[in-house]
Amino acid sequence: MSIHLLFIGDLFVHEKDFLPFLNNHGYKVTVLNTSYWNFPKRIAGTEIEVENLYENSSLPQKLFPGNAGWFTKAGAYTLFGSTKLFNNKVQKIIKQEDINIVYGGWGSRFLPEMRMVQRLGLPITYKFLTYPTYVRLLAEKVENAFNNHIICRLDGRIVPTERMLHYLKSTFSISGGENIVFPELFSERCFYRKRLPRLSDSDCEPHIIFLGLFLYGSEISSQFEEILRRRIHIHVCEGSDYEKMPLKSKYSSFFHTYRHFDHTKLLDGSFATFMTQFDACLVTYNLYKPTTMNMFYNSVPSRFSFAFTAGIPIIMPYGYLLGCEEIVSKNQTGFTYRNYDDLKDKLFNIDLMKYYRNNAIRNKKISTLENNFEKIDAFLKKCLANYKL
C-alpha cells in the first residue's frame, strides 16, 4: 500500500527531483507550495499537481518581505494561531488525498506552517538543510525561541551532518521523534552524462567553477581577487557583478562567465555534464561579519550537494563550512585551503588533483538517491508507524 505524503514548502531544485522520485517509489505525493510569488500548477515534467497556499493572496508579500520575513511570519502565526486560508487548504487536501504523513524542509522558513499542521493530527517530518538560518547571535536566539516548540515535537528530523544533529539536541529539549543523518542527494538523472575535455588540458592552468551568485562588494569578491592574483581561472554564472570587479582589466583572461542553466538543465544532467570540464568546484559564502558561526558550521548548502553530480573535486576555505569539510575529508573528494598560496599549490599539483578527481568519480556510485533510498524510505515509514502506536 502506498504512503500518501504531503509536502509543504517551496519547490527548490532538490524538491523537484526528490518528490517525483518518491512518487515513483511507492509514495503518492501531494504538494502544497508556500512560495509567495511562484505558483506552478504541477512539478515540471511530472503529473504531480501543485496546490499554491498563497496564490491570490497579497498578504504574505506585505507581511513577510525579504530576509526578515521569517520573523514576521513566525510571530504572526504564533500570536494568531492557524489562519482560515491555511486551514481550509490543508484540511481539504488531507481529506481528499487521504494524507498519512507530512514532509517539509529547508531551514526555519517553513517551520511556522509545520507548527500549524501539527494541530491537524498527522506525523510531521522535516529536513534541516540549513540551521540556524541567521548569522547574528541575537537573531539566532530569537529564531531558536520561536522554533523550540515545533522542533521538539517533530516526528522525524532529517539532517545532513552529525554536527547539525548535535546542535539540535544540545539547543532544544528533544526527547521524542526519530532522527536521521541523510545528506541532500540527487537521483541519477541529475548526474553527468559524459565527461568533457578539461579546460586545463589546453592551457595548463587550473579552471574552477563557482555555483553561487557573485556579488561585488561582498566578502566573496575579496576572495575572488586573491584567487585571480594567483592566475587561477574562475567561472561564475552570468548575471553576476563581473563588470564591477576592479581587477577585471588586469585579469580579464582569468575571470569568465557561463550561461545560466534553469532547473530543467540541472535535473536532466546537462549542467553536471557542463561542470566536468572544470578542475574543481569552489564552495564558499559571504560571512557578513557574523557574530555566530553556527549556520556555517552546521549546514550543507545545495551548491555543495549539487557539486557531487559532476564528479569533480570540491574545494573550500578552511575552517567555517565544517559540515561540508567533514564530508569531503571522509570521501577524499576535494580539499580545504588555509590560504591562497595553499590553494594554488594544490590546484597545480597534477597527481593530487588526479587523486581527488578519481575519488569524486567513484563517489558517484554511492552518492545517488537510488543507492540510498532504502535509508530514507525506512525512516519515513518508521516515523509513520511510531505515530500510529
C-alpha positions in Angstrom: 0.0 0.0 0.0 1.4 3.4 -1.0 2.1 6.1 1.6 0.2 9.4 0.9 2.8 12.2 1.6 2.0 15.9 1.7 5.0 18.1 1.0 4.8 21.7 2.4 7.4 24.2 1.4 9.0 25.8 -1.7 9.9 23.8 -4.8 13.6 24.2 -4.9 15.6 22.1 -7.4 16.1 19.3 -4.9 12.4 19.0 -4.2 11.8 18.9 -8.0 14.0 15.8 -8.1 13.3 14.1 -4.7 9.4 14.4 -4.7 9.0 12.8 -8.2 11.5 10.1 -7.1 9.3 9.3 -4.1 6.2 9.3 -6.3 7.8 6.6 -8.5 8.9 4.5 -5.5 5.8 3.6 -3.5 4.6 7.1 -2.4 1.7 9.2 -3.6 3.0 12.8 -3.3 0.8 15.9 -3.0 2.4 19.3 -2.9 1.4 22.5 -1.0 3.7 25.2 -2.3 4.4 28.0 0.1 6.1 30.4 -2.3 4.8 34.0 -2.2 5.5 34.6 -5.9 5.9 31.4 -7.9 2.7 29.4 -8.5 3.2 26.4 -10.7 0.3 24.0 -11.5 2.5 20.9 -11.4 6.1 19.9 -10.9 7.6 20.3 -14.4 7.9 17.1 -16.3 5.6 15.2 -14.0 1.9 14.7 -13.3 2.3 15.8 -9.7 -0.2 18.6 -9.2 0.7 21.6 -7.0 -1.6 23.5 -4.7 -0.4 27.0 -4.0 -1.0 28.2 -0.5 -0.6 31.9 -1.0 -1.9 32.2 -4.6 -4.4 35.1 -5.0 -3.3 36.5 -1.6 -1.2 39.7 -1.4 -0.9 39.3 2.4 2.3 37.3 2.6 4.2 39.7 0.3 3.2 42.6 2.5 3.8 41.0 5.9 6.7 38.7 5.2 9.2 40.6 2.9 12.9 39.9 2.5 15.2 38.3 4.9 13.1 39.5 7.9 10.1 37.7 6.5 10.5 34.6 8.6 10.4 36.6 11.9 7.1 38.4 11.0 5.5 35.2 9.7 6.6 33.2 12.8 5.3 36.0 15.0 2.0 36.3 13.3 1.3 32.6 13.2 2.4 32.3 16.9 0.1 35.2 18.0 -2.9 34.4 15.9 -2.6 30.6 15.5 -3.7 29.0 12.3 -5.3 31.1 9.6 -8.5 30.4 7.8 -6.6 30.3 4.5 -4.2 27.7 5.7 -6.8 25.6 7.5 -9.2 25.5 4.5 -6.5 24.4 2.0 -4.7 21.9 4.2 -7.7 20.2 5.6 -9.2 19.9 2.1 -6.0 18.3 0.8 -5.7 16.0 3.8 -9.3 14.8 3.3 -9.2 14.5 -0.5 -5.8 12.8 -0.8 -6.1 10.7 2.4 -2.7 12.0 3.6 -0.7 9.8 6.0 2.4 11.9 6.7 3.7 15.5 6.2 7.2 16.3 4.9 8.7 19.8 4.7 12.1 21.3 4.8 15.0 23.7 4.3 15.6 25.9 7.3 13.4 27.9 9.6 11.4 29.3 6.7 8.6 26.7 6.7 8.5 25.8 10.4 5.6 28.2 11.1 3.5 26.2 8.6 4.6 23.0 10.2 3.5 24.3 13.6 0.0 24.9 12.3 -0.1 21.4 10.6 0.8 19.9 14.0 -2.7 20.7 15.2 -4.3 18.6 12.5 -3.2 15.3 13.9 -0.6 14.0 11.3 3.1 12.9 11.8 5.5 15.6 10.6 9.0 15.0 9.2 11.3 17.9 8.4 14.6 18.3 6.5 17.1 20.7 8.0 19.4 21.6 5.2 20.4 24.9 6.8 20.0 25.7 10.5 20.2 28.1 12.1 19.3 30.5 9.3 20.7 33.7 10.8 24.3 34.7 11.5 23.7 37.3 14.2 23.7 35.9 17.7 20.6 37.8 18.9 18.7 36.7 15.7 19.7 33.1 16.3 18.4 33.2 19.9 15.1 34.6 18.7 14.9 32.0 15.9 15.5 29.2 18.4 12.9 30.5 20.8 10.3 30.6 18.1 11.2 27.2 16.8 11.6 25.3 20.1 8.0 24.1 20.3 7.8 22.6 16.8 11.3 21.2 16.6 10.9 19.4 19.9 7.7 17.9 18.7 8.6 16.8 15.2 8.1 13.1 14.5 11.1 13.0 12.3 14.2 15.2 11.8 16.4 14.8 8.7 19.8 16.5 9.0 22.8 16.5 6.6 25.5 16.1 9.2 26.2 14.8 12.7 27.3 18.3 13.6 23.8 19.7 12.9 22.2 16.8 14.8 24.4 17.6 17.8 23.4 21.3 17.6 19.7 20.5 17.6 20.0 18.1 20.5 22.1 20.4 22.6 20.0 23.5 21.8 16.5 22.1 22.2 14.9 19.7 24.7 14.4 17.0 22.2 13.0 13.8 23.9 10.9 12.2 21.2 10.8 11.6 17.4 13.2 10.0 15.1 16.5 11.5 13.8 18.5 10.5 10.7 21.7 11.9 9.2 20.9 11.9 5.5 22.5 14.4 3.2 20.8 16.1 0.3 21.2 13.5 -2.5 20.1 13.7 -6.2 18.9 10.9 -8.4 20.9 9.5 -11.3 19.2 11.7 -13.9 20.9 14.8 -12.4 24.4 13.3 -12.8 26.7 13.9 -15.7 26.1 12.0 -18.9 29.6 12.2 -20.3 32.9 13.8 -19.3 34.0 16.8 -21.3 37.7 17.6 -22.0 39.0 19.7 -19.1 39.9 23.3 -19.9 43.2 23.0 -18.1 44.3 20.3 -20.6 44.6 23.0 -23.3 46.2 25.9 -21.3 47.8 24.0 -18.4 46.2 26.4 -15.9 43.6 25.4 -13.3 39.9 26.3 -14.0 37.4 26.4 -11.1 33.7 26.9 -11.2 31.6 28.8 -8.6 27.9 27.9 -8.4 26.6 30.8 -6.4 25.8 34.3 -7.5 28.8 36.6 -7.3 28.0 40.0 -5.8 30.7 42.6 -6.0 31.4 44.3 -2.7 30.7 41.2 -0.7 33.3 39.2 1.0 33.3 36.7 -1.9 34.7 39.5 -4.2 37.8 39.9 -2.0 38.2 36.1 -2.0 38.0 36.1 -5.8 40.5 38.9 -6.1 43.1 36.8 -4.2 42.4 33.8 -6.3 42.7 35.8 -9.6 46.0 37.3 -8.5 47.4 33.7 -8.4 46.4 33.3 -12.1 43.7 30.7 -11.4 40.7 30.8 -13.7 37.3 31.4 -12.1 34.0 30.8 -13.9 30.8 32.4 -12.5 27.3 32.4 -13.7 26.2 35.3 -16.0 24.3 38.0 -14.1 27.0 38.2 -11.5 28.7 41.6 -10.9 31.6 40.8 -13.2 31.8 44.3 -14.7 32.4 45.8 -11.3 35.5 43.8 -10.5 38.4 46.3 -10.1 40.8 43.6 -11.3 38.8 42.9 -14.5 41.2 44.6 -16.9 44.3 43.1 -15.4 43.0 39.6 -15.0 40.2 39.6 -17.7 41.6 36.4 -19.2 41.1 34.6 -15.9 37.6 35.7 -15.0 34.8 34.1 -17.0 31.1 33.8 -17.0 28.9 30.9 -18.1 25.3 30.9 -19.2 22.5 30.4 -16.7 21.1 26.9 -16.5 17.5 26.6 -15.5 16.2 23.8 -13.3 15.3 21.6 -16.2 19.0 21.5 -17.2 20.0 20.7 -13.6 17.5 17.9 -13.5 18.5 16.2 -16.8 22.3 16.1 -16.2 23.1 18.9 -18.6 24.6 21.2 -16.0 26.5 18.3 -14.3 28.0 17.4 -17.7 29.0 21.0 -18.3 30.8 21.1 -14.9 33.0 18.1 -15.8 35.3 20.4 -17.8 36.5 22.2 -14.7 39.3 21.1 -12.3 37.2 21.8 -9.2 34.1 23.4 -7.8 34.6 26.2 -5.3 32.1 26.3 -2.4 32.3 29.5 -0.3 29.9 32.0 1.1 29.8 35.6 2.3 30.4 35.7 6.0 28.7 39.1 6.6 30.9 39.6 9.7 28.7 37.2 11.7 28.5 37.2 15.5 27.8 33.5 15.4 29.1 30.8 13.0 26.6 28.1 13.8 24.9 28.4 10.4 28.1 27.9 8.5 29.4 25.2 10.9 26.2 23.0 10.7 24.8 23.5 7.2 25.3 21.9 3.9 24.3 24.3 1.1 22.7 23.0 -2.1 25.6 24.3 -4.2 27.8 21.8 -2.2 25.4 18.9 -2.6 24.9 19.5 -6.3 28.6 19.6 -7.0 28.7 15.8 -6.4 26.6 15.3 -9.6 29.6 16.3 -11.7 32.2 14.0 -10.2 34.8 16.8 -9.8 36.8 17.8 -6.7 35.2 20.2 -4.2 37.3 22.9 -2.7 36.6 25.4 0.1 38.4 27.7 2.5 39.4 26.0 5.7 37.5 26.4 9.0 34.0 27.6 8.5 31.9 25.1 6.4 32.8 22.4 8.9 30.0 20.0 8.0 31.0 20.2 4.3 34.6 19.8 5.2 33.9 16.6 7.1 32.0 15.1 4.1 34.9 16.0 1.7 37.5 14.7 4.1 35.7 11.4 4.7 35.3 10.7 0.9 38.6 12.3 -0.1 36.8 14.1 -2.9 38.4 17.5 -2.5 40.3 19.7 -0.1 40.3 22.8 2.0 42.9 25.6 1.8 44.3 27.7 4.6 45.5 30.5 2.4 45.5 31.3 -1.3 49.0 30.1 -1.9 48.0 26.8 -0.4 45.1 26.8 -2.9 47.4 27.5 -5.8 49.9 24.8 -4.8 47.2 22.1 -4.6 45.4 23.1 -7.8 48.7 22.9 -9.7 49.6 19.6 -8.2 48.7 17.2 -11.0 49.0 14.0 -9.1 46.9 15.3 -6.1 44.2 16.6 -8.3 44.0 13.4 -10.2 43.6 11.5 -6.9 40.7 13.7 -5.8 39.1 13.6 -9.3 39.2 9.8 -9.4 37.7 9.6 -5.9 34.9 12.1 -7.0 34.1 10.0 -10.0 34.0 6.8 -7.9 31.9 8.5 -5.3 29.1 8.9 -7.9 28.3 5.2 -7.4 27.4 5.7 -3.7 26.1 9.2 -3.6 22.9 8.8 -5.8 19.4 8.8 -4.3 18.9 5.4 -5.9 21.7 3.9 -3.8 20.5 5.4 -0.6 16.7 5.3 -1.0 16.2 2.4 1.4 17.5 4.5 4.3 15.1 7.4 3.9 12.3 5.1 3.0 12.7 3.1 6.2 13.0 6.3 8.2 9.7 7.8 6.8 7.9 4.5 7.4 9.2 4.3 11.0 8.0 7.8 11.7 4.6 6.9 10.4 4.5 3.6 12.4 5.6 5.3 15.6 2.8 7.9 15.3 0.2 5.2 14.9 1.3 3.5 18.1 
